[in-house]
Amino acid sequence: MLTSSFRTDIPQMRVTLGANIKPENIKEGVDVILECNIKANPAVLELSWSLNDEPVLSNRSQGILFSNHSLVLQRIQRNQRGYYRCHSFNKAGKGQSEPYFLRVLCKCTRRTTIQDTDQ
């Protein structure tokens, strides 16, 4: 009698920042890559992203791109900060990552005033 040791697992995921991106360096106007690290058997059939539990849709003109298991946010803005999750499913079921908080710092310019000291 043949027995199968093939295990099926619903997807387990974790969101991380792309290589060489440091959280403290994420300011308005920079490009950010979020990676969805997936462990699943069988392979996932579909992958999606959410921000604050609302779907994130690919939109090239707004600089929101999907690439394999990555979410690319070009020229990020402060309104894109929040809790990101990746979601996927396979034949065993649906899964989602824990929320990953993406902080986006203000790209503030420092104003200096010059006072005339000649009186």
Legacy VTK file of the C-alpha trace (Angstrom):
# vtk DataFile Version 3.0
C-alpha trace
ASCII
DATASET POLYDATA
POINTS 119 float
0.000 0.000 0.000
1.280 3.418 -0.979
0.906 6.299 1.446
1.379 9.910 0.586
3.448 12.177 2.770
2.327 15.222 0.792
1.314 17.869 3.298
-0.939 20.778 2.468
-0.677 23.998 4.397
-2.565 27.233 4.126
-0.225 30.100 3.263
1.807 31.617 6.062
3.134 35.067 5.256
5.280 37.820 6.680
5.775 41.343 5.340
9.297 42.779 5.390
11.012 45.777 3.855
12.977 45.199 0.680
16.727 44.758 0.836
18.781 47.804 1.823
15.743 49.791 2.993
15.953 51.046 6.551
12.693 52.053 8.271
14.247 55.229 9.673
15.112 56.393 6.130
11.601 56.220 4.685
10.626 59.779 3.850
8.155 61.265 1.421
9.361 60.944 -2.161
11.498 57.799 -1.798
10.696 54.418 -3.358
9.731 51.631 -0.948
9.493 47.899 -1.577
7.495 45.634 0.709
8.191 41.921 0.373
5.653 39.199 1.137
7.581 36.155 2.325
5.324 33.147 1.795
5.499 29.593 3.059
2.796 27.447 1.456
2.230 23.957 0.101
0.930 23.814 -2.559
2.085 27.130 -4.014
-0.168 30.160 -3.726
-2.586 30.843 -6.554
-3.031 34.558 -5.960
-1.481 37.321 -3.880
-2.991 40.663 -2.895
-2.162 43.558 -0.589
-4.119 45.768 1.796
-3.444 49.043 3.595
-5.416 49.556 6.806
-7.657 46.641 5.723
-8.538 48.306 2.385
-7.387 46.658 -0.869
-4.313 48.102 -2.556
-4.704 48.156 -6.327
-1.898 48.303 -8.839
-1.806 51.742 -10.448
1.249 52.576 -12.535
0.384 56.287 -12.840
0.273 56.559 -9.022
3.476 54.547 -8.624
1.835 51.482 -7.042
3.204 48.319 -8.653
3.040 44.596 -7.968
6.100 42.535 -8.844
6.100 38.840 -7.954
5.637 38.843 -4.174
6.537 42.526 -3.793
4.605 45.750 -3.494
6.504 48.700 -4.949
5.510 52.175 -3.797
7.227 54.794 -5.935
7.651 58.305 -4.581
5.781 57.378 -1.390
3.537 59.951 0.267
2.507 60.423 3.907
-1.043 59.209 3.145
0.469 55.799 2.289
1.640 55.188 5.843
-0.232 52.598 7.857
-0.683 48.878 8.339
0.103 46.718 5.296
-0.781 43.038 4.942
-0.327 40.537 2.174
-3.097 38.025 1.511
-3.014 34.826 -0.521
-4.685 31.508 -1.002
-3.893 28.047 -2.265
-5.855 24.808 -2.501
-5.529 24.349 1.283
-7.096 27.711 2.170
-6.590 31.435 2.692
-3.964 33.188 4.729
-2.803 36.680 5.573
0.236 38.219 7.207
0.324 40.041 10.486
0.052 43.803 9.910
3.300 45.618 9.118
3.305 49.305 10.063
4.989 51.449 7.444
5.989 54.831 8.809
6.561 57.628 6.301
8.439 60.637 7.588
7.800 64.145 6.364
10.247 65.431 3.807
10.356 68.753 5.536
12.544 71.583 4.466
14.062 73.720 7.108
13.194 77.377 6.933
15.753 79.829 8.085
15.245 83.513 8.481
17.973 86.022 8.174
17.642 89.065 10.330
19.274 92.299 9.406
21.617 93.151 12.263
22.556 96.543 10.850
20.425 99.067 12.712
LINES 1 120
119 0 1 2 3 4 5 6 7 8 9 10 11 12 13 14 15 16 17 18 19 20 21 22 23 24 25 26 27 28 29 30 31 32 33 34 35 36 37 38 39 40 41 42 43 44 45 46 47 48 49 50 51 52 53 54 55 56 57 58 59 60 61 62 63 64 65 66 67 68 69 70 71 72 73 74 75 76 77 78 79 80 81 82 83 84 85 86 87 88 89 90 91 92 93 94 95 96 97 98 99 100 101 102 103 104 105 106 107 108 109 110 111 112 113 114 115 116 117 118
